[in-house]
Amino acid sequence: MERKFFAVTPLVHRAGTVGRVTIKPRFAHAADILRKITRLAGFRADGTCRDGVTIAGYAAFESLEFRLEADGALVFDYPFATESEYFFRLYQKSGDQEIPVLEFNAYALEPDWFDLRPFKGDFHIHTNRSDGLETPDYVAAAGRAIGLDFCAITDHRQYQPSLDAIASQSAFQTAYRCYPGEEVHALDNPVHIVNFGGDASVNRMFQEDEAGYRQEVAERAAALPGSLPEMVRFQTAASEWVFDRIRSAGGLALYCHPYWRPHGRYYIADAVNEAILARRNFDLLEVYGGHHRHETESNALSLARYQELRAAGARVAPAGVSDAHGCDRGELFGWFYTLVLARSAAFADLKTAMLRGDCLAVEALPGEFPHLAGDFRLIRYAYFLLREFYPEHNRLCREEGEAMQEFLAGDETARERAAGAARRLERYCGEVWSREHETR
């Protein structure tokens, strides 16, 4: 009820400041509720009072001063002392008692994260240029409709479809970003690797110079431990050749679905997988990938391996991607994505954030609780965002993305509808993070 009938701004505050919170009614009956509020109380969700003493139960809620504005909004100031989620409860009189009628949440971030923003992305998606169902322009628009802030088309052995998707988005005034990409299949190597954001095709590199590719891979294989079987050395060397070529093109190398099990067997031999994971020459590990519900075991194994690597002290950037081969099949597309905390959705900023580890792999199957993989601090913040920020963000993205699709279907008027939704989304995002009424 709270999200539907009231707008709370801002949702995110800078830790160490006194932030002003405004609860604005969206309907007349909501304004009537706020007029009858007699008490406002709040506390830090980490269970401490302002003096740092641990509390238990509702009796320790701290009562706060508030006021009603002429437009019906309820306004109060609160000292957001440290990074945490904060919880506020509003009461009305009922006889001799005060009963809670509304609850709201806010979050405070330390300065190192306050100027960063969350961006949802999927950079393992296929179109009908390989084995997907729809055209690149349609898939790009569909990505916006499911709430993505950035995407990359990654067709098998093809780079051009991603460029076509980028070109299609030039018709719109939007903050949504599409980037270059491809799924790389090096010669005689079964390992699947995504080139995300590189400014050149790695598939084309070995297609145009096969002799050079084979010579360089042979040299790399010869440098690996002789105790490894020849096949393991070759596939590991070929994979690392691809990883390095992606980086030389300015992109990020995604090691794809390491425990995919088609036809009853893992598509990568365990010995190869072990060598690649031990050497970790890739940039991102596909922790949650495009596996159907009956293939959940594959993602569970990837997650377990990711956690094992982290427990051993390895820095591994997690990724969630759909590997979707159709946008309207009711499966995979939108189930898995990567959440990045970055300065902007520009590729350079996304890349910096991912290499820093400020990203999460997300598994969000319909009707199920979302599962996140990454650092605890970011996971806790992300769950707040999933509850409090993303419902409206996704609604506005859906409006924009569906208008994009209508434009592609020939409705010229849909372009302005898409622009209107983009402006509303920009305005909404601007209200979520505090900018004013802050004092140290």
C-alpha positions as CSV (number, residue, x, y, z in Angstrom):
1,M,0.0,0.0,0.0
2,E,2.7,2.4,1.0
3,R,4.4,2.5,-2.5
4,K,1.2,2.8,-4.4
5,F,-0.4,5.6,-2.3
6,F,2.7,7.6,-1.1
7,A,5.9,8.9,-2.6
8,V,8.9,8.9,-0.2
9,T,11.8,11.0,-1.2
10,P,14.7,10.8,-1.1
11,L,15.2,7.0,-0.4
12,V,19.0,7.1,-0.2
13,H,20.9,9.6,2.0
14,R,24.6,10.3,2.6
15,A,25.7,8.8,5.9
16,G,26.8,11.3,8.5
17,T,24.3,13.9,7.5
18,V,20.9,15.1,8.6
19,G,18.6,14.2,5.8
20,R,15.1,15.6,5.1
21,V,12.5,13.0,4.2
22,T,9.3,13.9,2.5
23,I,6.3,11.6,2.4
24,K,3.9,12.9,-0.2
25,P,0.4,11.5,-0.7
26,R,-0.5,10.5,-4.2
27,F,-4.3,10.4,-3.7
28,A,-6.9,12.2,-1.6
29,H,-7.5,9.3,0.8
30,A,-3.7,9.0,1.3
31,A,-3.6,12.7,2.3
32,D,-6.4,12.0,4.8
33,I,-4.2,9.3,6.4
34,L,-1.3,11.7,6.8
35,R,-3.5,14.5,8.3
36,K,-4.4,12.1,11.2
37,I,-0.8,11.1,12.0
38,T,0.0,11.7,15.7
39,R,3.4,10.2,16.1
40,L,6.4,9.3,13.9
41,A,9.1,7.0,15.2
42,G,12.3,5.6,13.6
43,F,15.3,3.5,14.2
44,R,18.3,2.0,12.4
45,A,17.6,-1.5,11.0
46,D,20.9,-2.7,12.4
47,G,19.4,-2.5,15.8
48,T,21.2,0.4,17.5
49,C,20.1,3.7,18.9
50,R,21.9,6.9,18.2
51,D,24.2,6.3,21.1
52,G,25.2,2.9,19.7
53,V,23.4,0.9,22.3
54,T,21.8,-2.3,21.0
55,I,18.0,-2.3,21.3
56,A,15.3,-4.8,21.2
57,G,11.5,-4.5,20.6
58,Y,9.4,-1.6,19.6
59,A,9.5,0.3,22.8
60,A,12.9,1.7,21.9
61,F,11.7,3.5,18.7
62,E,12.8,7.1,18.9
63,S,10.0,9.6,18.4
64,L,10.6,12.3,15.8
65,E,9.3,15.7,15.2
66,F,7.4,16.2,11.9
67,R,5.2,18.7,10.2
68,L,2.6,18.7,7.5
69,E,3.1,21.0,4.5
70,A,0.4,22.9,2.7
71,D,0.4,20.3,-0.1
72,G,-0.4,17.6,2.4
73,A,3.2,16.2,2.5
74,L,4.6,15.0,5.8
75,V,8.2,16.2,6.3
76,F,10.8,15.4,8.9
77,D,14.6,15.5,9.4
78,Y,16.6,12.6,10.6
79,P,20.3,12.1,11.4
80,F,21.5,9.3,9.2
81,A,24.6,8.6,11.3
82,T,26.1,5.5,9.6
83,E,25.5,3.3,6.6
84,S,22.5,1.2,7.3
85,E,18.8,0.8,6.4
86,Y,16.4,2.9,8.4
87,F,12.9,2.1,9.4
88,F,10.1,4.6,10.1
89,R,6.6,4.0,11.5
90,L,3.7,6.4,11.6
91,Y,0.9,6.2,14.2
92,Q,-2.7,7.4,14.6
93,K,-4.7,7.8,17.8
94,S,-7.3,5.1,18.5
95,G,-9.0,5.8,21.8
96,D,-6.3,6.0,24.4
97,Q,-3.8,4.1,22.2
98,E,-1.6,5.0,19.3
99,I,-1.6,2.3,16.6
100,P,0.8,2.0,13.7
101,V,-0.7,2.6,10.3
102,L,2.2,3.2,7.9
103,E,5.8,2.0,7.6
104,F,8.6,3.3,5.3
105,N,12.2,2.6,4.8
106,A,15.3,4.6,3.8
107,Y,19.0,3.9,3.4
108,A,22.2,5.7,4.2
109,L,25.4,5.2,2.3
110,E,29.0,6.1,3.2
111,P,30.6,8.7,0.9
112,D,32.5,6.1,-1.2
113,W,29.2,4.8,-2.5
114,F,26.8,7.7,-2.3
115,D,27.7,9.2,-5.7
116,L,27.4,5.8,-7.4
117,R,24.2,4.5,-8.9
118,P,22.9,1.0,-9.6
119,F,22.6,-0.3,-13.1
120,K,20.9,-3.5,-14.3
121,G,22.5,-5.2,-17.3
122,D,22.4,-8.4,-19.4
123,F,25.3,-9.0,-21.7
124,H,24.7,-12.5,-22.9
125,I,21.7,-12.4,-25.3
126,H,21.1,-13.9,-28.7
127,T,19.0,-12.8,-31.7
128,N,17.8,-14.4,-35.0
129,R,21.2,-13.5,-36.5
130,S,22.4,-16.7,-34.7
131,D,20.0,-19.1,-32.9
132,G,17.7,-16.6,-31.2
133,L,14.2,-15.7,-32.3
134,E,14.0,-11.9,-32.8
135,T,15.9,-9.1,-34.6
136,P,18.6,-7.1,-32.8
137,D,16.5,-3.9,-32.7
138,Y,13.6,-5.8,-31.1
139,V,15.8,-7.5,-28.5
140,A,17.4,-4.2,-27.5
141,A,14.0,-2.6,-27.0
142,A,12.8,-5.7,-25.1
143,G,15.7,-5.3,-22.7
144,R,14.5,-1.9,-21.8
145,A,11.0,-3.2,-21.3
146,I,12.2,-5.7,-18.6
147,G,14.1,-3.0,-16.7
148,L,17.6,-3.2,-18.0
149,D,19.8,-0.1,-18.0
150,F,22.4,-1.6,-20.4
151,C,22.7,-4.6,-22.5
152,A,24.9,-6.3,-25.2
153,I,23.8,-8.6,-28.0
154,T,26.2,-11.5,-28.1
155,D,25.3,-13.7,-31.0
156,H,27.4,-16.8,-31.7
157,R,30.5,-15.9,-33.8
158,Q,29.0,-12.6,-34.8
159,Y,29.8,-9.1,-33.7
160,Q,27.7,-7.0,-36.2
161,P,24.3,-7.8,-34.6
162,S,25.4,-5.9,-31.5
163,L,26.3,-2.9,-33.6
164,D,22.9,-3.1,-35.3
165,A,21.2,-3.0,-31.9
166,I,23.2,0.0,-31.0
167,A,22.3,1.8,-34.2
168,S,18.6,1.1,-33.6
169,Q,18.7,2.8,-30.3
170,S,19.8,6.1,-31.9
171,A,16.2,6.7,-32.8
172,F,15.4,7.3,-29.1
173,Q,16.2,9.9,-26.5
174,T,17.0,7.5,-23.7
175,A,19.5,6.8,-20.9
176,Y,19.4,3.1,-21.9
177,R,22.7,1.9,-23.3
178,C,23.5,-0.9,-25.7
179,Y,27.1,-2.0,-26.1
180,P,29.1,-4.2,-28.5
181,G,29.4,-7.9,-27.9
182,E,29.7,-11.4,-29.3
183,E,29.9,-15.0,-28.1
184,V,33.4,-16.2,-29.0
185,H,34.0,-19.8,-30.2
186,A,37.7,-20.2,-30.8
187,L,38.7,-22.8,-33.3
188,D,38.8,-26.4,-31.8
189,N,37.9,-25.1,-28.4
190,P,34.5,-25.9,-26.8
191,V,34.7,-23.2,-24.1
192,H,32.2,-20.4,-24.6
193,I,33.4,-16.9,-23.8
194,V,31.6,-13.5,-24.2
195,N,33.3,-10.4,-25.5
196,F,31.4,-7.7,-23.7
197,G,32.1,-4.1,-24.8
198,G,35.2,-4.8,-26.9
199,D,35.6,-2.4,-29.9
200,A,36.6,-5.2,-32.2
201,S,35.4,-8.8,-33.0
202,V,37.6,-11.5,-31.5
203,N,35.9,-14.1,-33.7
204,R,37.1,-12.2,-36.7
205,M,40.7,-12.1,-35.4
206,F,41.2,-15.9,-35.6
207,Q,39.0,-16.2,-38.7
208,E,41.3,-13.8,-40.6
209,D,44.5,-15.2,-39.2
210,E,44.0,-18.8,-38.3
211,A,47.7,-19.6,-38.7
212,G,48.7,-16.9,-36.3
213,Y,46.0,-18.0,-33.8
214,R,47.2,-21.6,-33.8
215,Q,50.8,-20.6,-33.5
216,E,50.2,-18.3,-30.5
217,V,47.9,-20.9,-28.8
218,A,50.6,-23.6,-29.3
219,E,53.2,-21.3,-27.7
220,R,50.8,-20.6,-24.7
221,A,50.0,-24.3,-24.4
222,A,53.7,-25.2,-24.3
223,A,54.2,-22.8,-21.4
224,L,51.6,-24.5,-19.3
225,P,52.6,-27.3,-16.8
226,G,53.6,-30.5,-18.7
227,S,51.7,-32.5,-16.2
228,L,48.5,-31.4,-17.8
229,P,47.1,-33.5,-20.6
230,E,47.6,-32.0,-24.1
231,M,43.9,-31.4,-24.6
232,V,43.7,-29.5,-21.3
233,R,46.7,-27.4,-22.2
234,F,45.3,-26.5,-25.6
235,Q,41.8,-25.6,-24.5
236,T,43.1,-23.6,-21.5
237,A,45.6,-21.8,-23.8
238,A,43.0,-21.1,-26.5
239,S,40.6,-19.7,-23.8
240,E,43.3,-17.4,-22.4
241,W,44.1,-16.2,-25.9
242,V,40.5,-15.1,-26.2
243,F,40.5,-13.5,-22.8
244,D,43.6,-11.5,-23.7
245,R,42.2,-10.5,-27.1
246,I,39.0,-9.2,-25.6
247,R,40.9,-7.1,-23.1
248,S,43.2,-5.8,-25.9
249,A,39.9,-4.6,-27.6
250,G,39.0,-2.8,-24.4
251,G,36.3,-5.2,-23.4
252,L,35.5,-7.5,-20.5
253,A,35.9,-11.3,-20.8
254,L,33.0,-13.3,-19.4
255,Y,33.7,-17.0,-18.7
256,C,30.3,-18.6,-19.6
257,H,28.3,-21.2,-17.8
258,P,31.1,-23.4,-16.5
259,Y,28.8,-26.2,-15.3
260,W,26.4,-26.3,-18.3
261,R,25.4,-29.9,-18.8
262,P,23.8,-30.6,-22.2
263,H,22.9,-34.2,-23.1
264,G,24.0,-35.5,-19.6
265,R,27.6,-34.3,-19.6
266,Y,29.4,-31.1,-18.8
267,Y,30.3,-29.3,-21.9
268,I,33.7,-28.3,-20.5
269,A,35.8,-31.2,-19.1
270,D,36.5,-30.8,-15.4
271,A,40.2,-30.7,-15.9
272,V,39.9,-27.7,-18.3
273,N,37.4,-26.0,-16.0
274,E,39.8,-26.5,-13.1
275,A,42.7,-25.0,-15.0
276,I,40.8,-22.0,-16.2
277,L,39.3,-21.3,-12.7
278,A,42.7,-21.7,-11.0
279,R,44.4,-19.3,-13.4
280,R,41.5,-16.8,-13.4
281,N,42.6,-14.9,-16.5
282,F,39.0,-13.9,-17.3
283,D,37.4,-10.7,-16.0
284,L,33.9,-12.0,-15.0
285,L,32.5,-15.3,-14.0
286,E,29.0,-16.3,-15.0
287,V,27.6,-17.3,-11.6
288,Y,24.0,-17.1,-12.5
289,G,23.4,-18.0,-16.2
290,G,20.7,-18.8,-18.6
291,H,19.7,-22.2,-17.2
292,H,16.1,-23.3,-17.2
293,R,14.4,-24.4,-14.0
294,H,15.2,-28.1,-14.6
295,E,18.9,-27.0,-15.0
296,T,19.1,-25.2,-11.7
297,E,21.9,-27.5,-10.6
298,S,24.3,-25.9,-13.1
299,N,23.8,-22.5,-11.5
300,A,24.1,-24.0,-8.0
301,L,27.4,-25.5,-8.9
302,S,28.7,-22.2,-10.4
303,L,27.6,-20.4,-7.2
304,A,29.3,-22.9,-5.0
305,R,32.5,-22.6,-7.0
306,Y,32.4,-18.8,-6.9
307,Q,31.9,-18.9,-3.1
308,E,34.8,-21.4,-2.7
309,L,37.1,-19.2,-4.8
310,R,36.1,-16.2,-2.6
311,A,36.7,-18.1,0.6
312,A,40.2,-18.9,-0.7
313,G,40.9,-15.2,-1.0
314,A,40.4,-14.9,-4.8
315,R,38.9,-11.7,-6.2
316,V,36.3,-12.9,-8.7
317,A,33.7,-10.5,-10.2
318,P,30.3,-12.2,-10.4
319,A,27.9,-11.9,-13.4
320,G,24.3,-12.8,-14.0
321,V,23.2,-13.1,-17.6
322,S,20.2,-14.6,-19.3
323,D,21.8,-16.3,-22.4
324,A,18.3,-15.8,-23.7
325,H,17.4,-17.0,-27.2
326,G,14.0,-15.4,-27.3
327,C,12.5,-12.4,-25.4
328,D,8.8,-13.5,-25.3
329,R,9.1,-17.2,-24.4
330,G,8.4,-16.6,-20.8
331,E,11.7,-18.0,-19.7
332,L,15.3,-16.9,-19.0
333,F,15.0,-13.3,-20.4
334,G,14.8,-11.2,-17.2
335,W,15.5,-14.1,-14.9
336,F,19.2,-13.4,-14.6
337,Y,21.1,-10.1,-14.8
338,T,24.1,-8.2,-13.3
339,L,23.6,-5.3,-11.0
340,V,26.5,-2.8,-11.1
341,L,27.2,0.1,-8.8
342,A,28.9,2.6,-11.0
343,R,29.3,6.4,-11.6
344,S,27.2,6.1,-14.7
345,A,26.0,3.6,-17.3
346,A,28.9,4.6,-19.7
347,F,30.9,1.5,-20.5
348,A,34.1,2.9,-19.0
349,D,32.3,3.4,-15.7
350,L,30.7,0.0,-15.8
351,K,34.0,-1.6,-16.6
352,T,35.8,0.2,-13.8
353,A,33.1,-0.9,-11.3
354,M,33.0,-4.5,-12.4
355,L,36.8,-4.8,-12.2
356,R,36.6,-3.3,-8.8
357,G,34.1,-5.9,-7.8
358,D,31.2,-3.5,-7.3
359,C,28.7,-5.9,-9.0
360,L,26.3,-8.7,-8.2
361,A,25.0,-11.7,-10.1
362,V,21.2,-11.8,-9.7
363,E,18.9,-14.7,-10.1
364,A,15.3,-13.5,-10.1
365,L,13.0,-16.3,-11.2
366,P,9.3,-15.4,-11.4
367,G,7.5,-15.9,-8.2
368,E,10.6,-16.7,-6.2
369,F,12.8,-14.8,-3.8
370,P,15.7,-13.2,-5.7
371,H,19.2,-14.6,-4.9
372,L,22.3,-12.4,-5.1
373,A,26.0,-13.3,-5.3
374,G,28.7,-10.9,-4.5
375,D,30.0,-8.9,-1.5
376,F,27.8,-8.7,1.6
377,R,27.8,-4.9,1.7
378,L,26.4,-4.6,-1.8
379,I,24.0,-7.5,-1.4
380,R,22.4,-5.8,1.7
381,Y,22.0,-2.5,-0.2
382,A,20.7,-4.3,-3.3
383,Y,17.9,-6.0,-1.4
384,F,16.8,-2.6,-0.2
385,L,16.8,-1.3,-3.8
386,L,14.9,-4.4,-5.1
387,R,12.2,-3.6,-2.5
388,E,12.0,0.1,-2.5
389,F,13.5,1.5,-5.8
390,Y,13.2,-1.0,-8.6
391,P,9.4,-1.6,-8.7
392,E,8.9,2.0,-10.0
393,H,12.1,1.9,-12.0
394,N,11.0,-1.3,-13.8
395,R,7.4,0.1,-14.4
396,L,8.8,3.2,-16.1
397,C,11.3,1.1,-18.1
398,R,8.5,-1.1,-19.2
399,E,6.6,1.9,-20.5
400,E,9.7,3.1,-22.4
401,G,10.6,-0.3,-23.8
402,E,7.1,-1.1,-25.0
403,A,6.9,2.2,-26.7
404,M,10.2,1.5,-28.4
405,Q,8.8,-1.8,-29.7
406,E,5.6,0.0,-30.9
407,F,7.8,2.4,-32.8
408,L,9.7,-0.4,-34.4
409,A,6.4,-1.9,-35.4
410,G,5.7,1.3,-37.4
411,D,3.9,3.6,-34.9
412,E,5.8,6.9,-35.4
413,T,3.9,8.5,-32.4
414,A,5.4,5.9,-30.1
415,R,8.8,7.6,-30.2
416,E,7.5,10.5,-28.2
417,R,5.8,8.2,-25.7
418,A,9.1,6.5,-25.2
419,A,10.8,9.9,-24.7
420,G,8.1,10.8,-22.1
421,A,8.7,7.6,-20.2
422,A,12.4,8.3,-20.3
423,R,11.9,11.7,-18.8
424,R,9.7,10.4,-16.1
425,L,12.3,7.7,-15.3
426,E,15.1,10.3,-15.2
427,R,13.0,12.5,-12.8
428,Y,12.2,9.6,-10.6
429,C,15.8,8.5,-10.3
430,G,16.8,12.1,-9.5
431,E,14.4,12.1,-6.5
432,V,15.7,8.8,-5.0
433,W,19.1,10.0,-4.0
434,S,19.3,13.0,-1.6
435,R,20.9,16.3,-2.8
436,E,19.5,19.0,-0.6
437,H,18.8,19.7,3.1
438,E,22.1,18.0,4.2
439,T,24.3,19.2,7.0
440,R,27.3,17.7,8.6
